[in-house]
Amino acid sequence: MAPDDGLQVRTARNEAIFRDVNEALRAGHWPGDEHAPITFRCECGRLGCSRMIDLTAAEYERIRANPRRFFVAPDHHIPEAERIVERHDSHLVVEKQERAGRIAEATDPRS
């Protein structure tokens, strides 16, 4: 396995775990208030990250509609495994590429 392939695998697996945590946070949100902020966990692949990101349920659902997309803190982008598709003040939306993208799709809890 090439070093950058190993990084993609680790990053994708770590981010899939954080995505599962955020799915549980979203499921516990009071229905009907889609514009109230919910505090989610940064979905980056960095070990030990504890950054929190506020998104509305509607913003979260828009990102989650693509199983290769995750939201991360602005300085948590990992260029070897993902590309930036959106920039916001509080977060980036990144899309997993190559092997990391395939892992993201395979581990998507909504598939």
PyMOL commands that set and color helices and strands:
alter all, ss='L'
color gray80, all
select helices_A, chain A and resi 3-27+57-64+98-106
alter helices_A, ss='H'
color red, helices_A
select strands_A, chain A and resi 37-41+52-56+69-72+82-87+92-96
alter strands_A, ss='S'
color yellow, strands_A
deselect
rebuild
show_as cartoon
